[in-house]
Amino acid sequence: MKFDKNAQCLLRKFDGKKILVAGDLVLDHYLDGAVSRISPEAPVPIISLEDGFERWIPGGAANVALNVLSLGGRPVMAGVVGDDREGKILIKLLSDAGVNVDAVIPDSSRPTTVKTRVMGRSQQLMRIDREKTHFLTFDIEIMIRSRIDSVMNEVSAVILEDYDKGALTPGMIEHIIGDAVERGMYVAVDPKIRNFWNFNSCSLFKPNRHEAGKALGMNINGVDMAITAAREIRRDISAEAVLITLGSSGSVLVYGQDDLSQHFPTVARHVFDVSGAGDSVIAVMGLAGACRMAVADAAKLANLAAAAVCAEPGVYAVKPEDIIREAIRFE
């Protein structure tokens, strides 16, 4: 069977799957304008803001939830926002889109993580971040755990999306994975460095080349080295499978009792913007895990999803038809 036909069958299985997405919520803030001249005060461009110049878009783990939603799933978002205007904006954006936000807690000890990008004719001129990255206080962590516990009977899989902003504490990670393992539930992880070795016994572990190399103290140069790294990581955290994304070189997957490996070359025609490609990959892998899909088929779908997202400007929530289009083109 041609994979484009198979992809359609596989993607239909995503419909209605309820997925817990726990991690760091980010609010992406865009200021759009045009460069009119150089400032006489300093050698910097002056941006003339245009009509409708301000945009707010859910990012980080919130973008993963939107990808789950656009692929036909039913995401339950868990994490924190600040007790501020931006937190209210982010929760409303998610709620209006159809994401369950019952497990998102306002935390007065930190602001909502906001990344403000100043854009001039679609070119990013500056980024300003507002964030605090300390781990959650124990009281807030217990509140989120309680909300998560109340929905675990309803979800089919868990995605842990770590952007290293402090929402996923070691205790939170251990609690969620432990509960999921007891229930025989699939857990897909997108890690960062601080918690890299804390995701023991997860189902799918998806670092990128940089994260995996830094954690192992090695320079991952090429597919063979990536496979070696994936096997070492898999052994050390007892993961069922490890998927390392390699940017323009695609991705490698290590899985199974025999430590099988597979390389998925990139299928991107051109890269317009890599923003959000990793979010689409982990959303596909989480949904596929909820369907008990073969991990190699899931990784192939995820590779096609990444190609579709890279062809779009800005952060983009991938849709089933995008993946099918890429499958038809690639085959």
C-alpha positions as CSV (number, residue, x, y, z in Angstrom):
1,M,0.0,0.0,0.0
2,K,1.3,3.4,-0.9
3,F,1.9,5.4,2.4
4,D,-0.3,8.3,1.4
5,K,-3.3,5.8,1.5
6,N,-2.0,4.3,4.7
7,A,-1.5,7.8,6.2
8,Q,-5.2,8.6,5.7
9,C,-6.2,5.4,7.5
10,L,-3.8,6.1,10.3
11,L,-4.7,9.7,10.8
12,R,-8.4,8.9,11.1
13,K,-7.6,7.0,14.3
14,F,-6.7,10.3,15.9
15,D,-10.3,11.5,15.9
16,G,-11.6,12.1,19.4
17,K,-8.6,10.8,21.3
18,K,-8.3,12.7,24.6
19,I,-4.7,13.7,25.3
20,L,-3.2,15.3,28.5
21,V,-0.6,17.9,27.5
22,A,1.4,19.0,30.5
23,G,4.3,21.5,30.4
24,D,5.3,25.1,29.9
25,L,2.8,27.4,28.4
26,V,4.1,30.4,26.4
27,L,2.4,33.4,24.9
28,D,3.9,34.5,21.6
29,H,3.4,38.2,21.1
30,Y,4.0,39.8,17.7
31,L,4.3,43.5,16.9
32,D,4.1,44.0,13.1
33,G,5.3,47.1,11.3
34,A,7.5,48.5,8.6
35,V,11.0,49.9,8.8
36,S,10.8,53.5,7.9
37,R,14.3,54.9,8.7
38,I,17.2,54.6,11.0
39,S,16.9,56.4,14.3
40,P,18.9,59.6,14.8
41,E,19.3,58.6,18.5
42,A,21.1,55.3,17.9
43,P,22.0,53.1,14.9
44,V,18.7,51.1,15.2
45,P,15.7,50.9,12.8
46,I,12.5,52.8,13.6
47,I,9.5,50.5,13.2
48,S,6.2,52.2,12.2
49,L,3.4,49.9,13.5
50,E,0.7,49.1,11.1
51,D,-3.1,48.7,11.6
52,G,-3.8,45.5,13.5
53,F,-0.2,45.4,14.4
54,E,-0.5,43.3,17.6
55,R,-1.0,39.5,17.6
56,W,-1.1,37.0,20.4
57,I,-0.6,33.2,19.7
58,P,-0.3,30.3,22.1
59,G,3.2,28.8,22.1
60,G,5.3,26.2,23.9
61,A,3.2,23.4,25.4
62,A,0.1,25.4,24.4
63,N,1.0,25.1,20.8
64,V,1.4,21.3,21.2
65,A,-2.2,21.3,22.5
66,L,-3.4,23.3,19.5
67,N,-1.6,20.7,17.2
68,V,-3.4,17.9,19.0
69,L,-6.6,19.7,18.5
70,S,-6.0,20.4,14.8
71,L,-5.2,16.7,14.2
72,G,-8.5,15.7,15.5
73,G,-7.7,15.0,19.2
74,R,-9.1,16.5,22.3
75,P,-6.4,18.1,24.4
76,V,-6.4,18.7,28.1
77,M,-3.9,21.4,29.0
78,A,-2.0,21.4,32.3
79,G,0.5,24.0,33.5
80,V,0.7,27.5,34.9
81,V,0.3,31.0,33.7
82,G,0.9,34.2,35.6
83,D,-1.9,35.9,37.5
84,D,-1.8,38.7,35.0
85,R,-3.3,40.1,31.8
86,E,-1.2,37.9,29.5
87,G,-2.2,34.8,31.4
88,K,-5.9,35.7,30.9
89,I,-5.2,36.3,27.2
90,L,-3.5,32.9,26.9
91,I,-6.2,31.0,28.7
92,K,-8.9,32.7,26.6
93,L,-7.1,31.9,23.3
94,L,-6.9,28.2,24.3
95,S,-10.4,28.0,25.6
96,D,-11.9,29.7,22.5
97,A,-10.0,27.3,20.3
98,G,-11.6,24.3,22.1
99,V,-8.8,23.3,24.5
100,N,-9.7,22.1,28.0
101,V,-7.9,24.4,30.4
102,D,-9.3,23.1,33.7
103,A,-5.7,22.1,34.8
104,V,-4.1,25.5,34.0
105,I,-3.4,27.3,37.3
106,P,-2.6,31.0,37.8
107,D,0.6,31.4,39.7
108,S,1.2,34.8,41.3
109,S,4.9,34.1,41.9
110,R,5.7,34.3,38.2
111,P,4.6,36.3,35.2
112,T,3.1,34.5,32.2
113,T,6.0,33.6,29.9
114,V,5.8,36.0,26.9
115,K,8.0,36.2,23.9
116,T,7.5,39.5,22.1
117,R,8.8,39.6,18.5
118,V,9.1,42.9,16.7
119,M,8.6,42.2,13.0
120,G,9.4,44.5,10.0
121,R,7.9,43.2,6.8
122,S,7.8,39.6,8.1
123,Q,11.4,39.8,9.2
124,Q,12.1,39.4,12.9
125,L,14.1,42.4,14.1
126,M,14.1,41.8,17.8
127,R,12.8,39.4,20.5
128,I,12.0,40.4,24.0
129,D,11.4,37.6,26.6
130,R,9.6,38.0,29.9
131,E,9.8,35.0,32.1
132,K,10.8,33.4,35.4
133,T,12.1,29.8,35.2
134,H,12.3,28.7,38.8
135,F,10.4,25.4,39.5
136,L,6.9,25.6,40.8
137,T,6.3,26.0,44.5
138,F,5.1,22.9,46.2
139,D,1.7,24.3,46.8
140,I,1.2,25.1,43.1
141,E,2.6,21.7,42.0
142,I,0.1,19.9,44.3
143,M,-2.8,21.9,42.8
144,I,-1.8,21.0,39.3
145,R,-1.2,17.3,40.3
146,S,-4.7,17.3,41.7
147,R,-6.2,18.6,38.5
148,I,-4.2,16.1,36.4
149,D,-5.3,13.2,38.7
150,S,-8.9,14.1,38.1
151,V,-8.6,13.6,34.3
152,M,-6.3,10.7,34.1
153,N,-9.2,8.2,33.9
154,E,-10.5,10.1,30.8
155,V,-7.3,10.5,28.7
156,S,-5.7,8.0,26.3
157,A,-2.1,9.3,26.4
158,V,0.1,11.9,28.0
159,I,2.5,14.4,26.3
160,L,5.1,16.1,28.5
161,E,6.3,19.2,26.8
162,D,9.3,20.8,28.6
163,Y,10.4,24.3,27.6
164,D,12.5,24.6,30.7
165,K,10.3,27.3,32.3
166,G,9.8,25.4,35.6
167,A,6.3,23.9,35.2
168,L,7.6,20.3,35.0
169,T,9.4,19.7,38.3
170,P,11.2,16.4,38.9
171,G,8.4,15.6,41.3
172,M,5.7,16.4,38.8
173,I,7.4,14.3,36.1
174,E,7.8,11.3,38.4
175,H,4.1,11.6,39.6
176,I,2.7,11.8,36.0
177,I,4.8,9.1,34.5
178,G,4.4,6.8,37.5
179,D,0.6,7.1,37.3
180,A,0.6,6.6,33.5
181,V,2.8,3.5,33.7
182,E,0.5,2.0,36.3
183,R,-2.4,2.6,33.9
184,G,-0.5,1.2,30.9
185,M,-0.8,4.6,29.3
186,Y,1.5,6.0,26.5
187,V,3.8,8.9,27.5
188,A,5.5,11.0,24.9
189,V,8.2,13.4,26.1
190,D,9.8,16.5,24.4
191,P,12.7,17.3,26.8
192,K,15.1,20.2,27.6
193,I,18.4,19.9,29.4
194,R,17.5,20.6,33.0
195,N,15.2,17.6,33.3
196,F,16.7,15.5,30.6
197,W,17.4,12.4,32.7
198,N,14.3,12.6,34.8
199,F,11.8,11.1,32.3
200,N,12.4,7.4,33.3
201,S,10.2,4.7,31.8
202,C,8.5,7.0,29.3
203,S,7.1,5.5,26.0
204,L,8.7,7.9,23.6
205,F,11.6,10.4,24.2
206,K,12.1,13.0,21.6
207,P,15.1,15.3,22.0
208,N,16.7,17.2,19.2
209,R,20.3,16.8,18.1
210,H,21.5,19.7,20.3
211,E,19.7,18.5,23.4
212,A,20.9,14.9,23.1
213,G,24.5,15.9,22.3
214,K,24.7,18.3,25.3
215,A,23.2,15.7,27.7
216,L,25.6,13.1,26.5
217,G,28.6,15.4,26.2
218,M,29.2,14.6,22.6
219,N,28.8,16.3,19.2
220,I,26.2,14.4,17.2
221,N,27.6,14.6,13.7
222,G,25.7,12.4,11.3
223,V,23.0,9.7,11.3
224,D,25.2,6.9,12.7
225,M,26.3,8.9,15.7
226,A,22.6,9.9,16.3
227,I,21.6,6.3,16.4
228,T,24.4,5.5,18.9
229,A,23.2,8.4,21.0
230,A,19.6,7.3,20.9
231,R,20.6,3.8,22.0
232,E,22.5,5.2,25.0
233,I,19.7,7.5,26.0
234,R,17.2,4.7,25.7
235,R,19.2,2.5,27.9
236,D,19.8,5.1,30.6
237,I,16.2,6.2,31.0
238,S,14.5,2.9,30.1
239,A,12.4,4.5,27.3
240,E,10.5,2.3,25.0
241,A,11.7,4.3,22.0
242,V,13.9,7.3,21.4
243,L,13.4,9.7,18.4
244,I,16.2,12.2,17.8
245,T,15.3,15.0,15.4
246,L,18.2,16.2,13.2
247,G,16.9,19.3,11.4
248,S,17.7,19.1,7.7
249,S,18.9,15.5,8.2
250,G,15.5,14.3,9.3
251,S,15.3,12.1,12.3
252,V,16.4,8.7,13.7
253,L,14.3,6.2,15.7
254,V,15.6,3.5,18.0
255,Y,13.0,1.0,19.4
256,G,12.0,-2.6,20.0
257,Q,13.5,-5.5,21.9
258,D,16.4,-5.7,19.4
259,D,17.3,-2.0,19.6
260,L,16.2,-1.5,16.0
261,S,17.1,1.7,14.3
262,Q,15.5,3.6,11.4
263,H,16.5,6.9,9.7
264,F,13.8,9.2,8.3
265,P,15.3,11.6,5.8
266,T,13.7,15.1,5.7
267,V,11.0,15.5,3.2
268,A,10.7,19.2,3.4
269,R,10.7,20.9,0.0
270,H,11.9,24.2,1.4
271,V,12.2,25.5,4.9
272,F,10.2,28.8,5.3
273,D,10.2,28.7,9.2
274,V,11.1,25.9,11.6
275,S,9.0,27.4,14.4
276,G,6.7,24.8,15.9
277,A,8.0,21.8,13.9
278,G,9.0,20.0,17.1
279,D,5.6,20.7,18.6
280,S,3.9,19.1,15.7
281,V,6.1,16.0,15.9
282,I,5.4,15.4,19.6
283,A,1.7,16.0,19.0
284,V,1.6,13.3,16.3
285,M,3.6,10.9,18.4
286,G,1.3,11.3,21.4
287,L,-1.8,10.8,19.3
288,A,-0.3,7.8,17.6
289,G,0.7,6.3,20.9
290,A,-2.9,6.8,22.1
291,C,-4.0,4.7,19.1
292,R,-1.3,2.0,19.8
293,M,0.1,2.7,16.3
294,A,3.4,1.1,15.4
295,V,6.1,3.5,16.4
296,A,7.8,3.4,13.0
297,D,4.6,4.4,11.3
298,A,4.1,7.2,13.8
299,A,7.6,8.5,13.2
300,K,7.0,8.6,9.5
301,L,3.8,10.6,10.0
302,A,5.6,12.9,12.4
303,N,8.4,13.5,9.8
304,L,5.7,14.4,7.2
305,A,4.1,16.7,9.8
306,A,7.4,18.5,10.4
307,A,7.9,19.1,6.7
308,A,4.4,20.6,6.4
309,V,5.0,23.0,9.3
310,C,8.4,24.1,8.0
311,A,6.8,25.2,4.8
312,E,4.5,27.6,6.7
313,P,5.4,31.1,8.0
314,G,5.4,31.4,11.8
315,V,4.0,28.9,14.3
316,Y,1.5,26.6,12.6
317,A,-0.8,23.9,13.9
318,V,-0.5,21.0,11.4
319,K,-3.7,19.4,10.0
320,P,-4.3,15.9,8.7
321,E,-4.7,17.2,5.2
322,D,-1.2,18.7,5.4
323,I,0.3,15.4,6.3
324,I,-1.6,13.6,3.5
325,R,-0.4,16.2,1.0
326,E,3.2,15.7,2.0
327,A,2.7,11.9,1.9
328,I,1.4,12.1,-1.7
329,R,4.2,14.4,-2.7
330,F,6.9,12.3,-1.1
331,E,5.6,9.0,-2.5
